[in-house]
Amino acid sequence: MAWKQLLLVSCFSTAVLLLSSMEQKIFMQESDASNFLKKRSKRSSKSRDEVNAEDRQRLRADELRREYHEEQRNEFENFVEEQNDEQEERGREAIEQWRQWHYDGLYPPYLYNRHHI
């Protein structure tokens, strides 16, 4: 029975403390509330400073996005160029190996420098 009374008293004191602290933090003075609502209603237009700040943020985000995509494009172009260079080198090596294998010593080792009969 004693623990029930202790629990009830602690819950009641907690509720009183919460209500007293929430009342101070949640609710504001009437004048502050009306000023807040006057300052920014749904239909009120933004101030010139707010519009300029939002425009600057939007332009900065666009610039960062553009720089990122340009960097990605440059990296991809470099990758493709390296791949093409490697492919050309492998092809050149294969052609050179073919020429060395089929060279008979009579003519210069060029693929298209043959005598046609």
C-alpha positions in Angstrom: 0.0 0.0 0.0 2.8 2.4 0.8 4.5 1.9 -2.5 1.2 2.7 -4.3 1.0 6.0 -2.4 4.7 6.7 -3.2 4.1 6.0 -6.9 1.0 8.2 -6.9 2.8 11.1 -5.2 5.8 10.9 -7.6 3.6 10.8 -10.7 1.6 13.8 -9.4 4.7 15.8 -8.6 6.2 14.9 -12.1 3.0 16.0 -13.8 3.0 19.3 -11.9 6.7 20.0 -12.8 6.1 19.2 -16.4 3.0 21.4 -16.7 4.7 24.3 -15.0 7.8 24.1 -17.2 5.9 23.4 -20.5 3.6 26.4 -19.8 6.6 28.7 -19.8 8.3 27.3 -22.9 5.4 26.5 -25.1 3.1 29.4 -24.7 4.1 32.9 -25.6 2.7 36.3 -24.8 -0.2 37.5 -26.9 1.7 40.4 -28.3 4.5 38.2 -29.4 2.1 35.8 -31.1 0.3 38.5 -33.0 3.6 40.0 -34.1 4.7 36.6 -35.3 1.5 36.1 -37.2 1.6 39.6 -38.7 5.1 39.1 -39.8 4.5 35.9 -41.7 1.1 34.9 -42.8 0.4 32.5 -45.7 -0.4 35.3 -48.1 2.3 37.7 -47.1 5.1 38.2 -49.6 8.7 37.6 -48.7 11.0 40.5 -48.0 13.5 41.5 -50.6 16.3 40.3 -48.4 14.7 36.9 -48.0 14.3 36.6 -51.8 17.9 37.6 -52.4 19.2 35.2 -49.8 17.1 32.3 -51.3 18.3 33.2 -54.8 22.0 33.2 -53.6 21.5 29.8 -52.1 19.8 28.5 -55.2 22.6 29.9 -57.4 25.3 28.4 -55.2 23.6 25.0 -55.2 23.4 25.2 -59.0 27.0 26.1 -59.3 28.1 23.2 -57.0 25.9 20.8 -59.0 27.4 22.1 -62.3 31.0 21.7 -61.0 30.2 18.2 -59.7 28.8 17.1 -63.1 31.6 18.7 -65.0 34.2 16.9 -62.8 32.3 13.6 -63.3 32.2 14.1 -67.1 35.9 14.9 -67.2 36.8 11.8 -65.2 34.6 9.7 -67.5 36.2 11.2 -70.6 39.7 10.5 -69.3 38.7 6.9 -68.5 37.3 6.4 -72.0 40.4 8.0 -73.5 42.7 5.7 -71.5 40.6 2.6 -72.5 40.8 3.6 -76.2 44.6 4.1 -75.9 45.0 0.7 -74.3 42.8 -0.9 -77.0 44.9 0.8 -79.8 48.1 -0.3 -78.2 46.8 -3.9 -77.9 45.8 -3.9 -81.6 49.1 -2.4 -82.6 51.0 -5.1 -80.6 48.8 -7.9 -82.2 49.5 -6.5 -85.7 53.2 -6.3 -85.0 53.2 -9.9 -83.7 51.4 -11.0 -86.8 53.9 -9.3 -89.1 56.8 -10.8 -87.2 55.3 -14.3 -87.4 54.5 -14.1 -91.1 57.6 -12.3 -92.3 59.6 -14.4 -94.7 62.7 -12.2 -95.0 62.1 -11.4 -98.7 60.0 -8.3 -98.4 59.7 -5.5 -95.9 57.5 -6.7 -93.0 54.5 -4.6 -93.9 51.0 -6.1 -94.0 50.0 -4.4 -97.3 53.3 -4.3 -99.1 52.9 -7.6 -101.0 53.4 -8.4 -104.6 50.3 -9.5 -106.4 50.6 -12.1 -109.0 
